[in-house]
Structure formats: structure tokens, C-alpha cells
Amino acid sequence: MRLQSAIFYLEDTLLLDGEAGKSAEKVLSILKMESVWMAAVTAMPRETAEAALKARKLLDCFRLILPQEEALCAIDSGELLEKAM
């Protein structure tokens, strides 16, 4: 069975520094090469999330960025993940 999609919490993905951050970037790049559809959910405003992803050259890895303010539900609610799916 092949992974077809994945959802990431941007705060967990982007706040990794050093070797952990480099590993996360490698994993995201590999998933993108394998045509895995990736979505990101975040508590950050869209502009902040996009700027952070762009700074790490990861913006084009994600097909969807869903901030909690646009989804009208909290990041820690299961509802945000359901909306991302």
C-alpha cells in the first residue's frame, strides 16, 4: 500500500531546528517526489505560514494550507483535521 496523502501541523514541522529540521525537509521533499498530497494545518495566519514555508523552500510541497482562523475551529480540535482531509 502506498501513502497517498498526509497532513502536518506546521508548528511541529517548521519549528524543528538543526539536524531535526533538515531531516523534516528531506522527508517532505521525498514525499513530494512520490506525489503524496500534503496538507498543512496551522494556528498561524496564512501569510505567516506561507512566509515561513517559503523561507525554508517548502511552500511548494503543500497542496493545502489551512489556518485555524479560516477553518473556524481550533488547531487542537479534530474538526480542523477533518476539514483538511
Secondary structure, DSSP 8 states (H G I E B T S, - for coil): ----EEEEEHHHHHT--HHHHHHHHHHHHHHHHTT-EEEEEESS-HHHHHHHHHHTT-GGG-SEEEEHHHHTS-TTSHHHHHHH-
